[in-house]
Amino acid sequence: MQKVAIVGRPNVGKSSLFNRLIGRREAVVADFPGVTRDAKEGLMLYHNHRISLVDTGGLWSGDEWEQAIREKAEWAMEGSQAVIFVLDPREGLSAADYEVAEWLRRLGKPVIVVANKIDSQKHEVYLAELWALGFGDPVAISAEHARGLDELMDRVMKHLPTDDEDVPEIAPIRISLIGRPNVGKSSLLNAITQSERSIVADQPGTTRDSLDVEWDYGGQRFVLVDTAGIRKKPDTAIEDYAIQRSQAAIARSDLIWLVVNAGDLGDHELKLANLAYESGKPVIVVVNKWDLVPDAELKRAEKDLNQKLHHTMYAPKVYTSAINEYGIHDMLAEAMKLHEKWQSRIPTSELNRWLEVWQMRQAVPNFHGKKLKMYFMTQVETAPPTFAIFCNRAEFVTRAYEGFLQNRIREDLALAGIPVRLKWKEKGPYKKDKKGGKDED
């Protein structure tokens, strides 16, 4: 697979171009600078070529993130076959544009100068000045209106070798890291990948968009998604949109790492646990900064954790420290194990044998002398495992009894740590006579 990086100073349309080329809205776009900070990767297909496109933060921004963004952009350059240098010619060349150009020359990569926001031919008069950068003929495009993109990609393709790499047959496991701001999600991602893929800072809200990172562990491919910290109440519109992107990342994931701070648990963690549970995805509670909990406080911290996250008591917990890399391999090993269980299918004959056992182990609900009768059970879906139980009266099923069955399924059918869904379907005389017929129960 070939790699192409998109660079430029802030607010010239790099993320808009990135979204347009990969064909979906992956990067956050706003009308003010500084939204993108990390280097964000996306896969695009063009003329039978698979290209890893990398969107970078705005260079020479002049703010506190300038150095960190430049380091991430330099990482994006490593292994890139070409660089797309995006400018807004209608604003004219700035000193920052010349500094970016000089920086690119030192890196020695093929550079395609792109004049963005050229919505029509009358705007092409702005292109002449761009020759002064020394990279040859600029390409006029409009990322917003998809103008000039074929010419741009034809120029890029001249720098790419033939892509004859076979597509891997094993699909990657997508894992989203979710949690409140500043619990260490980006630090964990960096510790796992042994790199500085995500910008890490002491202040909350550093990550503004979900960041996909491909990784291989034990022969299994992963896509690790670092999401923006989810606050109770977002402070800005861009933060609110970043939260929506985090929720979308959860929906696309196969598994969730719910990252919590061992020394700072609150009601917000319960809400995030509910969000994870409702997604139907396997959840691993990653208790980060465990090394900071004093030995005398370990039991109390574990008890507090279990009380706060009681809705996900079924979920396994991994205790970690991103600083000293404690528990990092456990996160990946547990994820591989849960992903396999999440896709498992139980034979119908085995389910019905256990259904008889469970009814003998725990008395079924009884309403005024009328008992819940369960006739038959079968698995109707995987990922998550979903089971249909045919019964006489679905309204007789209590929340406590359904919870009992879910726990028995997890424990007796080797689905520990997996969210289980039950669907109740009525069968028999009562179903036929619901509109006034006699109920024989």
C-alpha distance (Angstrom), angle and dihedral (degrees) to the residues before:
residue distance angle dihedral
M1 . . .
Q2 3.81 . .
K3 3.79 124.6 .
V4 3.81 127.4 -141.5
A5 3.81 124.4 -179.9
I6 3.81 127.3 -151.3
V7 3.82 115.0 -148.8
G8 3.78 139.8 167.7
R9 3.77 142.1 119.3
P10 3.82 120.0 -65.1
N11 3.79 123.7 -62.8
V12 3.80 99.7 9.3
G13 3.82 93.8 120.7
K14 3.82 103.7 -93.3
S15 3.82 94.6 140.6
S16 3.81 92.0 45.0
L17 3.81 89.2 54.1
F18 3.82 91.0 45.8
N19 3.82 91.4 52.7
R20 3.80 92.0 46.0
L21 3.82 94.3 50.6
I22 3.81 97.0 47.3
G23 3.81 90.3 43.8
R24 3.79 100.1 -124.5
R25 3.78 139.9 72.7
E26 3.81 100.1 -97.7
A27 3.80 102.8 139.5
V28 3.80 123.8 59.3
V29 3.81 111.6 -111.3
A30 3.81 124.8 -162.7
D31 3.79 138.7 159.6
F32 3.79 94.1 -112.2
P33 3.81 130.3 68.6
G34 3.80 128.4 -104.7
V35 3.81 100.2 44.8
T36 3.82 96.6 121.6
R37 3.81 114.4 57.2
D38 3.79 107.5 150.7
A39 3.80 125.5 57.7
K40 3.81 106.0 -100.1
E41 3.82 121.7 -158.5
G42 3.79 128.1 -152.8
L43 3.81 134.4 172.2
M44 3.79 119.9 -122.1
L45 3.81 130.2 178.9
Y46 3.80 120.9 -144.6
H47 3.81 125.1 168.5
N48 3.80 93.1 -23.0
H49 3.79 91.2 -47.8
R50 3.80 120.8 122.4
I51 3.79 108.9 -147.6
S52 3.78 127.7 -172.0
L53 3.79 102.9 -143.5
V54 3.83 117.3 -160.9
D55 3.80 122.4 -157.7
T56 3.81 112.5 -158.9
G57 3.79 134.8 -165.4
G58 3.77 123.4 -95.7
L59 3.81 110.5 -75.7
W60 3.80 124.2 -136.3
S61 3.80 89.6 14.7
G62 3.79 93.8 157.6
D63 3.82 92.7 -136.2
E64 3.81 134.6 105.4
W65 3.83 91.7 -83.0
E66 3.82 96.1 56.1
Q67 3.80 97.9 100.6
A68 3.82 95.5 42.2
I69 3.81 92.0 48.4
R70 3.80 91.4 49.4
E71 3.82 90.8 51.6
K72 3.81 90.4 52.4
A73 3.80 90.6 48.0
E74 3.81 90.4 51.4
W75 3.80 88.5 52.2
A76 3.82 88.3 52.2
M77 3.80 89.0 53.7
E78 3.81 93.1 57.2
G79 3.79 105.4 99.0
S80 3.81 94.6 2.4
Q81 3.78 113.9 139.4
A82 3.81 93.2 -159.3
V83 3.79 141.3 9.0
I84 3.80 126.3 -140.4
F85 3.82 107.4 -149.8
V86 3.82 107.0 -159.9
L87 3.81 121.8 -158.1
D88 3.79 137.5 171.0
P89 3.83 101.7 -132.6
R90 3.78 93.5 -175.3
E91 3.81 88.2 71.1
G92 3.81 92.1 49.0
L93 3.79 126.2 -125.7
S94 3.79 114.9 -53.9
A95 3.79 130.6 -159.1
A96 3.82 87.0 -104.1
D97 3.82 90.7 57.6
Y98 3.82 90.8 54.7
E99 3.82 90.5 47.9
V100 3.81 91.3 51.3
A101 3.82 89.4 48.7
E102 3.82 92.0 51.6
W103 3.82 90.3 47.6
L104 3.82 90.1 52.2
R105 3.79 91.5 50.4
R106 3.80 90.1 55.1
L107 3.81 90.6 52.1
G108 3.81 89.9 55.8
K109 3.83 98.6 -141.3
P110 3.83 126.1 142.2
V111 3.82 106.0 -96.1
I112 3.80 128.0 -156.4
V113 3.79 111.8 -164.5
V114 3.80 111.5 -142.3
A115 3.78 123.0 -163.7
N116 3.80 104.4 -154.6
K117 3.81 128.8 -164.4
I118 3.81 92.3 38.4
D119 3.79 93.9 142.1
S120 3.80 97.2 170.6
Q121 3.80 142.0 6.4
K122 3.78 92.3 -92.8
H123 3.81 88.6 67.6
E124 3.82 93.3 56.2
V125 3.81 90.1 87.1
Y126 3.79 86.0 80.8
L127 3.82 92.3 65.2
A128 3.83 98.3 77.7
E129 3.81 94.2 76.2
L130 3.83 91.8 56.7
W131 3.80 91.7 69.0
A132 3.81 86.8 73.7
L133 3.80 89.6 73.4
G134 3.81 90.1 71.9
F135 3.82 99.9 -126.5
G136 3.79 98.6 109.0
D137 3.79 131.5 -120.7
P138 3.85 112.3 8.3
V139 3.80 120.6 -136.6
A140 3.81 115.4 -126.7
I141 3.80 114.0 -139.5
S142 3.77 143.1 154.7
A143 3.81 110.9 -147.6
E144 3.80 90.0 -170.9
H145 3.82 93.7 55.6
A146 3.85 98.1 30.0
R147 3.80 91.3 -118.5
G148 3.81 120.4 158.4
L149 3.83 96.4 2.3
D150 3.82 95.3 127.5
E151 3.80 91.2 53.4
L152 3.80 89.3 48.8
M153 3.81 93.5 51.1
D154 3.81 92.0 45.6
R155 3.80 87.3 56.3
V156 3.82 91.2 47.7
M157 3.81 92.6 48.4
K158 3.81 91.1 60.9
H159 3.81 88.2 69.7
L160 3.82 97.6 45.7
P161 3.83 124.6 89.4
T162 3.79 120.8 -134.0
D163 3.81 111.0 -73.0
D164 3.81 107.4 -135.3
E165 3.80 96.6 152.6
D166 3.80 114.9 133.5
V167 3.79 116.4 -120.5
P168 3.82 108.9 -113.9
E169 3.79 113.1 -110.9
I170 3.80 94.5 -146.5
A171 3.79 111.7 81.3
P172 3.79 115.0 -135.7
I173 3.79 122.1 -110.4
R174 3.82 108.8 -117.1
I175 3.80 113.2 -144.7
S176 3.81 124.5 -177.3
L177 3.79 121.8 -155.5
I178 3.80 109.2 -146.9
G179 3.78 131.7 175.9
R180 3.76 144.1 114.9
P181 3.83 117.3 -61.8
N182 3.80 118.3 -72.2
V183 3.82 99.4 14.7
G184 3.80 90.9 123.7
K185 3.82 104.8 -96.2
S186 3.80 94.0 140.5
S187 3.80 91.9 44.1
L188 3.81 90.0 53.0
L189 3.81 91.1 49.5
N190 3.79 90.5 51.6
A191 3.81 91.3 47.6
I192 3.81 91.9 51.1
T193 3.79 95.0 48.3
Q194 3.81 94.2 38.3
S195 3.79 89.5 -129.7
E196 3.79 142.3 90.9
R197 3.80 95.6 -107.0
S198 3.82 94.6 141.9
I199 3.78 126.6 48.1
V200 3.80 109.8 -115.1
A201 3.81 124.0 -160.2
D202 3.79 136.9 157.7
Q203 3.78 93.7 -116.6
P204 3.82 120.3 83.5
G205 3.80 122.0 -112.9
T206 3.81 96.8 40.7
T207 3.82 92.4 133.3
R208 3.82 108.0 65.4
D209 3.81 101.0 173.4
S210 3.79 138.3 25.7
L211 3.80 111.1 -86.4
D212 3.83 121.6 -153.8
V213 3.80 117.6 -151.6
E214 3.81 123.3 -179.6
W215 3.79 115.8 -141.2
D216 3.80 137.9 170.4
Y217 3.80 123.2 -142.9
G218 3.80 125.3 172.0
G219 3.80 91.8 -16.3
Q220 3.83 92.4 -52.8
R221 3.79 120.3 115.8
F222 3.79 118.2 -136.1
V223 3.78 135.2 -171.3
L224 3.80 106.0 -154.1
V225 3.80 113.8 -160.9
D226 3.79 117.3 -157.1
T227 3.80 105.9 -160.6
A228 3.78 131.4 -163.3
G229 3.80 114.4 -93.2
I230 3.80 110.4 -92.3
R231 3.80 112.3 -131.1
K232 3.79 127.4 -165.5
K233 3.80 89.9 -119.0
P234 3.81 119.5 13.6
D235 3.80 113.8 -132.3
T236 3.80 98.9 -150.4
A237 3.79 140.1 28.6
I238 3.81 91.4 -112.4
E239 3.81 89.7 51.8
D240 3.80 90.5 50.2
Y241 3.81 90.3 51.2
A242 3.82 90.5 47.4
I243 3.82 88.6 55.1
Q244 3.80 89.9 52.4
R245 3.81 88.4 51.3
S246 3.81 89.6 50.9
Q247 3.79 90.2 52.7
A248 3.80 90.1 48.9
A249 3.81 89.2 50.8
I250 3.80 89.4 53.7
A251 3.81 90.4 51.9
R252 3.83 90.8 53.5
S253 3.80 94.7 45.6
D254 3.79 129.5 97.1
L255 3.77 94.3 -150.7
I256 3.82 140.1 12.4
W257 3.77 132.3 -137.1
L258 3.81 105.5 -157.4
V259 3.80 102.0 -158.1
V260 3.80 116.4 -156.6
N261 3.78 133.1 175.2
A262 3.79 110.1 -114.0
G263 3.78 92.1 -144.2
D264 3.81 100.3 40.9
L265 3.81 117.5 50.7
G266 3.78 124.0 157.9
D267 3.79 145.1 151.5
H268 3.79 89.7 -71.6
E269 3.81 90.2 68.2
L270 3.81 89.0 55.8
K271 3.81 90.6 53.8
L272 3.78 91.4 49.3
A273 3.82 89.8 48.2
N274 3.81 89.0 53.6
L275 3.82 90.3 49.1
A276 3.79 89.5 52.2
Y277 3.81 93.2 45.3
E278 3.80 93.7 49.4
S279 3.80 90.7 53.5
G280 3.81 89.6 69.2
K281 3.80 90.4 -132.9
P282 3.81 124.7 128.6
V283 3.78 109.9 -95.5
I284 3.78 128.7 -151.5
V285 3.79 114.4 -168.0
V286 3.80 105.8 -139.9
V287 3.79 108.7 -159.5
N288 3.79 101.7 -159.0
K289 3.82 128.6 -167.1
W290 3.82 89.0 31.2
D291 3.80 88.8 148.3
L292 3.81 89.0 67.9
V293 3.82 93.9 60.6
P294 3.84 110.3 96.9
D295 3.81 115.0 -121.5
A296 3.80 90.7 -116.3
E297 3.82 90.3 57.1
L298 3.83 99.3 47.8
K299 3.82 97.5 96.8
R300 3.79 92.7 44.7
A301 3.82 90.8 48.5
E302 3.82 91.7 51.2
K303 3.81 91.5 48.5
D304 3.80 91.4 49.1
L305 3.80 90.3 48.7
N306 3.82 92.6 52.5
Q307 3.80 91.8 48.7
K308 3.80 95.2 48.4
L309 3.82 94.6 45.9
H310 3.81 99.2 38.4
H311 3.82 91.6 135.2
T312 3.80 89.3 66.6
M313 3.80 98.4 40.9
Y314 3.81 87.4 129.6
A315 3.82 90.8 60.0
P316 3.82 118.2 96.8
K317 3.80 118.3 -119.1
V318 3.79 126.9 -138.3
Y319 3.80 119.3 -165.8
T320 3.79 112.7 -145.6
S321 3.76 148.1 168.3
A322 3.78 117.3 -156.9
I323 3.81 89.9 -164.0
N324 3.81 97.5 60.1
E325 3.85 95.0 21.5
Y326 3.80 92.5 -119.7
G327 3.83 112.4 164.9
I328 3.83 95.3 7.0
H329 3.81 95.6 123.8
D330 3.81 90.3 46.0
M331 3.82 89.3 60.2
L332 3.81 92.2 57.4
A333 3.81 96.4 39.8
E334 3.81 92.1 50.3
A335 3.80 90.3 47.4
M336 3.82 92.4 54.5
K337 3.80 91.1 49.1
L338 3.82 94.5 48.7
H339 3.80 93.4 45.2
E340 3.79 90.8 57.1
K341 3.82 91.7 49.2
W342 3.81 91.4 46.5
Q343 3.81 89.8 62.5
S344 3.80 96.7 42.2
R345 3.83 123.6 122.0
I346 3.80 123.8 -150.5
P347 3.85 119.5 -148.9
T348 3.81 113.7 -111.4
S349 3.80 92.3 -127.0
E350 3.80 90.9 57.2
L351 3.80 92.1 47.5
N352 3.79 93.1 53.8
R353 3.79 93.2 47.9
W354 3.77 88.6 54.7
L355 3.82 92.2 44.0
E356 3.81 88.8 62.6
V357 3.80 91.0 48.3
W358 3.80 93.1 49.9
Q359 3.80 92.4 51.0
M360 3.79 89.8 54.0
R361 3.79 92.6 45.6
Q362 3.81 95.4 52.1
A363 3.80 125.9 25.8
V364 3.81 112.9 -116.3
P365 3.83 119.4 -118.9
N366 3.81 114.9 -81.1
F367 3.80 122.5 -157.0
H368 3.82 115.1 -168.5
G369 3.77 92.0 -33.6
K370 3.80 94.4 -43.5
K371 3.80 114.7 114.0
L372 3.75 131.4 -152.9
K373 3.80 108.0 -110.2
M374 3.82 119.7 -157.7
Y375 3.81 112.6 -163.0
F376 3.77 106.9 172.5
M377 3.83 142.7 1.1
T378 3.79 131.9 -159.2
Q379 3.79 137.7 164.0
V380 3.79 111.7 -111.7
E381 3.83 102.1 175.3
T382 3.77 143.7 16.0
A383 3.80 129.1 -147.7
P384 2.98 90.7 66.2
P385 3.81 103.7 22.2
T386 3.80 105.0 -117.7
F387 3.80 123.6 -171.3
A388 3.80 131.0 -164.8
I389 3.80 117.1 -147.4
F390 3.80 117.6 -166.2
C391 3.79 111.9 -145.8
N392 3.78 143.2 158.9
R393 3.83 99.8 -113.0
A394 3.81 120.4 16.2
E395 3.82 90.4 -170.3
F396 3.82 89.4 64.8
V397 3.81 90.8 67.1
T398 3.81 110.0 104.2
R399 3.77 124.6 -155.2
A400 3.80 89.8 -118.4
Y401 3.81 93.2 53.1
E402 3.79 92.7 46.4
G403 3.81 88.5 51.0
F404 3.81 89.2 50.7
L405 3.82 90.6 54.0
Q406 3.81 92.7 46.8
N407 3.80 90.6 52.1
R408 3.81 91.3 47.8
I409 3.80 91.2 50.1
R410 3.80 90.9 51.7
E411 3.80 94.7 45.7
D412 3.83 102.3 36.5
L413 3.81 97.9 37.4
A414 3.83 97.4 45.3
L415 3.81 94.2 -110.0
A416 3.81 96.8 126.5
G417 3.78 111.9 159.8
I418 3.82 94.5 18.6
P419 3.82 125.7 117.3
V420 3.81 108.8 -121.1
R421 3.81 125.9 -156.9
L422 3.81 125.4 -156.1
K423 3.80 126.4 -160.8
W424 3.79 118.6 -165.2
K425 3.79 118.4 -149.1
E426 3.78 123.8 -175.4
K427 3.77 119.2 -131.3
G428 3.79 134.0 174.5
P429 3.82 137.9 33.0
Y430 3.80 95.4 -30.5
K431 3.79 92.4 60.5
K432 3.82 91.0 53.6
D433 3.81 94.4 46.5
K434 3.83 100.2 43.3
K435 3.80 91.7 115.8
G436 3.77 94.1 63.7
G437 3.80 106.6 -51.3
K438 3.77 122.3 132.1
D439 3.81 118.4 -86.3
E440 3.80 110.7 -137.4
D441 3.84 95.0 -161.0
